[in-house]
Amino acid sequence: MKGKRDLTGCRTLDGNLRIQA
């Protein structure tokens, strides 16, 4: 997945937070 990884999951290019399971 593209984007920066956040502590709670991964941040997409749209700016939304996606939780990686």
Contacts in CASP RR format, 6 or more apart in sequence:
PFRMAT RR
TARGET T0000
AUTHOR 0000-0000-0000
METHOD contacts of the structure
MODEL  1
MKGKRDLTGCRTLDGNLRIQA
1 10 0 8 1.000
1 12 0 8 1.000
1 18 0 8 1.000
1 20 0 8 1.000
2 12 0 8 1.000
2 13 0 8 1.000
3 10 0 8 1.000
3 11 0 8 1.000
3 12 0 8 1.000
3 13 0 8 1.000
4 10 0 8 1.000
4 11 0 8 1.000
5 11 0 8 1.000
6 17 0 8 1.000
8 17 0 8 1.000
8 19 0 8 1.000
9 17 0 8 1.000
9 18 0 8 1.000
9 19 0 8 1.000
9 20 0 8 1.000
10 17 0 8 1.000
10 18 0 8 1.000
10 20 0 8 1.000
11 17 0 8 1.000
11 18 0 8 1.000
12 18 0 8 1.000
END
